[in-house]
Amino acid sequence: MTTPTNQSWGGRFSEPTDAFVERFTASVDFDNRLALNDIQGSIAHATMLAQVGVLTDEERDAILAGLKEIREEIQAGDFEWSVALEDVHMNIEARLTEKIGITGKKLHTGRSRNDQVATDIRLYLRDEIGVVDEELTRLRQGLIELAAREADTIMPGFTHLQTAQPVTFGHHLLAWQEMLARDQERLRDCRKRVNVLPLGAAALAGTTYPIDRHVTAELLGFERPAENSLDAVSDRDFAIEFTAFASLLLMHLSRMSEELVLWTSAQFDFIDLPDRFCTGSSIMPQKKNPDVPELVRGKTGRVYGHLMGLLTLMKSQPLAYNKDNQEDKEPLFDTLDTVKGCLKAFADMVPAIEAKADNMREAARKGFSTATDLADYLVRKGVAFRDAHEIVGQSVAFGLREKKDLSDMSLEELRQFSTAIDADVFEVLTLEGSVAARNHIGGTAPDQVRAAAQRARDALAALKPLGTLSPTTDEER
């Protein structure tokens, strides 16, 4: 006589699972966050089974009532999770059977844990993508409004972290906004591939029961059922793609963080962050540390690691499902938690950034930031650009020796390098003249910054909300 092991698969086994192996292979400690999605999928599955005649209406109603009671227990924190039952699916099914008897065991007809977990993860990720999308929108809105307020604030633009040309702070902030706009496009595009139904693929080859996968897809709000049962249960591209999106997003937030850290330093002193986003030192009482951007910068590496982990997880797996896939959840879940936390921190912090306009302007005066404007001026006077470049280089060398910026030189001093230079040169050597001259789409001119901010507002307003998950029964619609 065999010893029962696990109610979902123990029939062919002659001894119970080793206690360590039971703990080692269990996933319930982390996949229980899929519980509400698991119930959602089960409600749709039971509804469909009744429609095609596999379950009676009475059996369906009993299952749905039991699942809703279990959902209430989970939401109230009263549900007891068991490692012995391995995962979220078996814990819920066992509780359902406790509540309604043998009818609870009929819920698993026509499906496997392979297509069940693939469906749960997609439902969960689809919902979480909606949360991430909302936070991205909120951060972009904050950046746009701050950029519009700072459209006239002049700061140095950098290449190689050396002063290059004057720009406006608003223009710089809108560069960040462009990064995030691309990220949001990628996120929404990723959602299309998440929104495909695996349920009905069963273990790997489909099922002999007369299921209607289109009904289940409609009930769960999926765009369509997956085309191939082998691929449906083993595909984790959608999780990798989301983590790739997250890696790009965190890379962008890290670049922003680096600049915020620099700008709050005494050496730059371009901005001030509110105290609530900073911390102090346990030994140096004068310190105000930009911990939020520093921590976001640090968390970027952890998301990169999850992307590499998921890619490595999948790289050698034969079709179809393998136990390896249990390792997809923790990196995906941590990526989601990290992304949501970082976005919330930035969305809260960015609108509260205070620009120190005088310090920014003074910094822009250093480093000969209007040198290119002088070269362009000479070209408009008929000087070949290569010659103009040489003339301005000589002017800068003179300025370095005399410790004078170009705008501080007299007309006579400038004309020693070219007689093409006239009194009107000082109109282009001012910081305001420099940024205003770049009055084209994508340029730094304040009017262009305000126009770009309005275009960004309009683009955000045109985005349709991703919304919540579709209801699973007529009663819940």
Secondary structure as GFF3:
##gff-version 3
##sequence-region A 1 477
A	DSSP	three_ten_helix	10	12	.	.	.	ID=ss1
A	DSSP	alpha_helix	19	25	.	.	.	ID=ss2
A	DSSP	alpha_helix	28	31	.	.	.	ID=ss3
A	DSSP	three_ten_helix	32	34	.	.	.	ID=ss4
A	DSSP	alpha_helix	35	51	.	.	.	ID=ss5
A	DSSP	alpha_helix	57	76	.	.	.	ID=ss6
A	DSSP	three_ten_helix	83	85	.	.	.	ID=ss7
A	DSSP	alpha_helix	88	100	.	.	.	ID=ss8
A	DSSP	three_ten_helix	101	108	.	.	.	ID=ss9
A	DSSP	alpha_helix	113	149	.	.	.	ID=ss10
A	DSSP	beta_strand	154	159	.	.	.	ID=ss11
A	DSSP	beta_strand	162	168	.	.	.	ID=ss12
A	DSSP	alpha_helix	169	194	.	.	.	ID=ss13
A	DSSP	beta_strand	196	197	.	.	.	ID=ss14
A	DSSP	alpha_helix	213	220	.	.	.	ID=ss15
A	DSSP	beta_strand	224	225	.	.	.	ID=ss16
A	DSSP	alpha_helix	229	234	.	.	.	ID=ss17
A	DSSP	alpha_helix	237	264	.	.	.	ID=ss18
A	DSSP	beta_strand	271	272	.	.	.	ID=ss19
A	DSSP	three_ten_helix	275	277	.	.	.	ID=ss20
A	DSSP	alpha_helix	291	314	.	.	.	ID=ss21
A	DSSP	three_ten_helix	323	328	.	.	.	ID=ss22
A	DSSP	alpha_helix	329	349	.	.	.	ID=ss23
A	DSSP	three_ten_helix	350	352	.	.	.	ID=ss24
A	DSSP	beta_strand	354	355	.	.	.	ID=ss25
A	DSSP	alpha_helix	357	365	.	.	.	ID=ss26
A	DSSP	alpha_helix	371	380	.	.	.	ID=ss27
A	DSSP	alpha_helix	385	402	.	.	.	ID=ss28
A	DSSP	three_ten_helix	406	408	.	.	.	ID=ss29
A	DSSP	alpha_helix	411	415	.	.	.	ID=ss30
A	DSSP	three_ten_helix	423	425	.	.	.	ID=ss31
A	DSSP	alpha_helix	426	429	.	.	.	ID=ss32
A	DSSP	alpha_helix	431	437	.	.	.	ID=ss33
A	DSSP	alpha_helix	446	462	.	.	.	ID=ss34
A	DSSP	three_ten_helix	474	476	.	.	.	ID=ss35
###
